[in-house]
C-alpha cells in the first residue's frame, strides 16, 4: 500500500513537471507577436472591432494566465481608420485553475495612457453605437424565399441562466487616462483628463478602498474642475446592494461663468444603492462651497418608476452677498449689509421634474420666514409659495434710485423750494406761483418684461410688519399669481398708521407696452405720514379715505403717468392746511372792499378744517376736480381745477364763503359784519402740488365781480329805503337789476 502511494505521488509529480515544461515551452518557444494578423482577424470576426497592435504582446501561461498589450488601439468596423480608444499599456494576469470553477482571481490590473474618444456627428449618431456591429455592406445576403414555400423556422434555444462569476482582483490601477466627448451638432465638448484611479483588493461583500483624481472640462461654457474622490466601495451582487462609505469629494472650479473667481467645494457622506428595493440614499451629508456650509440627508424611492426624493437640509448662517461675489456673480444693487445673514432649515421632497421645500425656517438678515416653497415644474418654472414672516423690509433689497432719477428729484426739489420761498401764503402779497413744467418722473425701464412674461407663480404671503416704499404696513397679506404674461394681484392689504388699505389689480405684459389696472382703497390713514415717508413736506394733515380705479400703459414711471386714466374720490377728515392761513386771505379781501389797509403783519397760521373732499377724473395724467369742498368752522371753501400729475402741478379757482361767523378777525381792517355773510371770496391756487394752500392768492380778477355785487347790494338797500312802497315791486326789482349787472 505504501508502495502504491509512493508510485502515485511520483506519477503526479511527473505530470506536474510535464505541465510546467509545456508552459515553459509555450511561453518561451511560442511568440504571440508572430500572430498579430490572426489576432486582428479574430477581433474582426468574433468581437466585430478593428484592433491595431503597434507594440509588443507579452504573456505568461501558468499558474497565471498573464497578458500585456502595448501601443494598442480599437476602432469600429464602420470606421476602421478612426480609433475611438487607444492605450499605451494594459497589464493583467488571471489564475488558471479558478477559471474552471467560474472564479476570476486576478493580480494587479494596470492600465496606462488610456485615451477614449466619443463623438456624436451632425446627424446625432455616436461612434460608440457601432462598437461590436458588422457594417451593413458586410452582412451576408439572405437566401431568397421562393413564393409559396414556407419560411424557414428558427428554433429558439433557451439558454440556462449563467451563474454569477466570482470576482477577485488584487488591485486596479489606471494612470494618465483621458475621456473626451464631442457633439458636432451643438459644438459642445466635455473632457476628463489626467485620470488617476487606484483601488485596494476587489472582492464581493468587502470594503474596497478607492481613490480617483481627474481634471474635468467643458467648452460651453468654458469650465475647468479639479476633483478628488476617496472612500470605500462595497458591492453585494447577490443582494443587489452597492455602497460607497465615507465618501469624500473635493476640488476646485474655475472658468468663464465665475469671472476669474474660484469655487472650492467639498462633499461627503454615505451612499447606498439598493436595486432590489429600488432605493438610493445619501446620509450624513456635509457640503461646502466657499463660505456656504450645509448638512442633510436624502432618500430616493421608486427608482424603477418615477423616483421620489425625500429628506432634509440645513444651511448654516452665511453671508450670501459675499458668497455670490466669490463665485463671480453680481446681485442687484441694494442697501449695505443686505443678505449678510442667511440660514435655512427645511424638509425636501421632489421628483425629476419638481421640488418642494416644506416646513421652511428661513432667516434673512432681521427677518424670519416659515412655510412652503415649491417648483411644480422645472421646465415651466412653476413657482408656488406660502410664507409667513415676522417682519420684512422690501426697500432694503430694492435698487437705489438711478442717477437720472436722483437728478430729476433734485431739479424738482430746487423748483419747489424756489417757488415755496416766494410763496408767502400767509401774506398773499407775492405773485401767484407759476405752474411747474419739469417732468417729475423717471423714463428709465421699470419692469423686467421678458422675465415677467415667463412667470408661472402663485404666492400667498403674510407679514407681521412689511415695510414697502418706506410705509410700515402692519398685518400685511399678499396674494398674487401670474401665468403666460398676465400677473394678477388678488389682494394686498394691511394696517397703515392706525388706518387700513387694500389693493388689487392686474399687470398684462403680453403686449408691447405693459398694461396696468389697479383698484385701491385707503381708509382713515394720516395723509401727512404717507407724504413724509416719501420725503415730502406735507401741505395738509388729516385722515384720508381714498377710492380709486386707475389704468396705465408703459414701462417707465413717465409713460405710466402720461397714460393714467380712471376715477378717484377722496375725503380728509379733521385736518389742517399747514402754513396756509385762509383767514388771512379772506381778511385781505375784506380790507380791500373796506378800502382799508391791514395794520398787522401776517401770521404764519395753519387752517384747521372739518372735511376736505372731492372727486377726480383722470385723463392721460391730468386729474380734473370740479367739486373740491372744504368745511372750515364759520366758512365753506369750494374749488374747481386740475391736478397735472405729469409735472405734479395744480391750478384751482377757489371760493371762500362766510357762513355767519362774525367773530373778531385778526385785523380791525377786515371785520366781517353781516354784510359779508354769504359772499364768495375768490382765490386762485396755482403751482407745485407740494405747496398745497400755500400756493393760493386772492384772485384780483374776480374781486371786481365781488365789489360790483357788494355795490349793487348797497344800492338795492338805498332803493328800498328811498322808494319804500311808493312804486311797484316789479319796478324796484328792475332798478336793482340794473346795478347788479
ZITARA-V179322 format. One record per backbone hydrogen bond with DSSP energy under -0.5 kcal/mol. CO is the residue of the C=O (numbers start at 1). NH is the residue of the N-H. If there is no record, write none. Layout:
CO:NH  CO:NH
This chain:
1:5  2:6  3:7  4:8  5:9  6:10  7:11  8:12  9:13  10:14  11:15  12:16  13:17  14:18  15:19  16:20  17:21  18:22  19:23  20:24  21:25  22:26  23:27  24:28  25:29  25:30  26:30  29:31  30:32  31:34  32:35  33:36  35:39  36:40  37:41  38:42  39:43  40:44  41:45  42:46  42:47  43:47  43:48  43:49  48:77  48:132  49:51  50:52  50:75  52:54  52:73  56:58  56:70  58:68  60:66  63:96  64:66  65:94  66:60  67:92  68:58  69:90  70:55  71:54  71:55  72:87  73:52  74:84  74:85  75:50  77:80  79:76  79:82  84:117  85:74  86:115  87:72  88:71  89:112  90:69  91:110  92:67  93:107  94:65  95:99  96:99  96:100  97:100  98:101  98:103  99:102  102:166  103:105  104:106  104:168  105:95  106:170  107:171  108:110  109:173  110:91  111:175  112:88  112:89  114:178  115:86  115:117  116:118  116:180  118:182  119:121  119:127  120:184  121:124  125:121  126:129  127:130  128:131  130:133  135:138  135:139  136:139  144:146  146:149  153:155  154:156  155:157  156:158  157:159  165:167  166:104  167:204  168:106  169:202  171:109  172:199  173:111  174:197  175:113  175:114  177:195  178:116  179:192  180:118  181:190  182:120  182:184  183:187  188:183  189:219  190:181  191:217  192:179  193:215  195:177  196:213  197:174  198:211  201:203  202:169  203:206  207:209  208:233  209:200  210:231  211:198  212:229  213:196  214:216  214:227  215:193  216:225  217:191  218:223  221:220  221:223  222:256  223:218  224:254  225:216  225:227  226:252  227:214  228:250  229:212  230:248  231:210  231:233  232:245  233:208  234:243  235:205  235:237  236:239  236:240  236:241  240:275  240:276  241:236  242:273  243:234  244:247  244:271  245:232  247:269  248:230  249:267  250:228  251:265  252:226  253:263  254:224  255:258  255:260  256:259  258:261  261:255  262:264  263:253  263:265  264:290  265:251  266:288  267:249  268:286  269:247  270:283  271:244  272:281  273:242  273:275  274:278  274:279  278:303  279:274  280:300  281:272  282:298  283:270  285:296  286:268  287:294  288:266  289:292  292:289  293:316  294:287  295:314  296:285  297:312  298:282  299:310  300:280  301:308  302:305  305:307  308:301  309:350  310:299  311:348  312:297  313:346  314:295  314:316  315:344  318:320  318:342  319:323  320:324  321:325  322:326  323:327  324:327  324:329  325:328  335:338  337:340  339:320  339:321  341:365  342:318  343:363  344:315  345:361  346:313  347:358  348:311  349:356  350:309  351:354  353:378  354:351  355:375  356:349  356:358  357:373  358:347  360:371  361:345  362:364  362:369  363:343  364:367  367:364  368:390  369:362  370:388  371:360  372:386  373:357  374:376  374:384  375:355  377:381  377:382  381:383  381:456  382:376  382:377  383:458  384:374  385:460  386:372  387:462  388:370  389:464  390:465  392:394  392:467  393:396  394:397  395:398  396:335  402:406  403:407  404:408  405:409  406:410  407:411  408:412  409:413  410:414  411:415  412:416  413:417  414:418  415:419  416:420  417:421  418:422  419:423  420:423  420:424  424:427  424:428  442:558  447:449  448:452  449:453  450:454  451:454  452:455  455:484  456:383  457:482  458:385  459:480  460:387  461:478  462:389  463:476  464:475  465:392  466:468  466:473  467:394  467:395  468:471  470:472  471:468  471:473  472:474  472:497  473:466  474:495  476:463  477:493  478:461  479:490  479:491  480:459  481:488  482:457  483:486  485:487  485:509  486:483  487:507  488:481  488:490  489:505  491:479  492:503  493:477  494:501  495:474  496:499  497:526  499:496  500:523  501:494  502:521  503:492  504:519  505:489  506:517  507:487  507:509  508:515  512:514  514:516  514:554  515:508  516:552  517:506  518:550  519:504  520:548  521:502  522:524  522:546  523:500  525:544  526:529  526:530  527:531  528:532  529:533  530:534  531:534  531:536  532:535  536:538  539:578  541:576  542:527  542:544  543:573  544:525  545:571  546:522  547:569  548:520  549:567  550:518  551:565  552:516  555:446  556:560  557:561  558:562  559:563  561:564  564:621  565:551  566:618  567:549  568:616  569:547  570:614  571:545  571:573  572:612  573:543  575:609  576:541  576:578  577:580  577:607  580:582  581:584  581:585  582:586  583:587  584:588  585:589  586:590  587:591  588:592  589:593  590:594  591:596  592:595  602:604  603:605  606:608  607:577  609:575  610:574  611:631  612:572  613:629  614:570  616:568  617:624  618:566  619:622  621:623  621:645  621:646  622:619  622:624  623:643  624:617  625:628  625:641  628:639  629:613  630:632  630:637  631:610  631:611  632:635  634:659  634:660  634:661  635:632  636:657  637:630  638:655  639:628  640:653  641:625  642:644  642:651  643:623  643:645  644:647  644:648  644:649  646:440  648:689  649:644  650:687  651:642  652:654  652:685  653:640  654:683  655:638  655:657  656:658  656:681  657:636  658:678  660:662  667:670  668:671  673:676  674:677  676:679  679:658  679:681  680:682  681:656  682:699  683:654  684:686  684:697  685:652  687:650  688:691  688:692  689:692  691:694  692:695  693:696  695:686  697:684  698:700  699:703  700:704  702:706  703:707  704:708  705:709  706:710  707:711  708:712  709:713  710:714  711:715  712:716  713:717  714:718  715:719  716:720  717:721  718:722  719:723  719:724  720:724  723:726  728:732  729:733  730:734  731:735  732:736  733:737  734:738  735:739  736:739  736:740  737:740  737:741
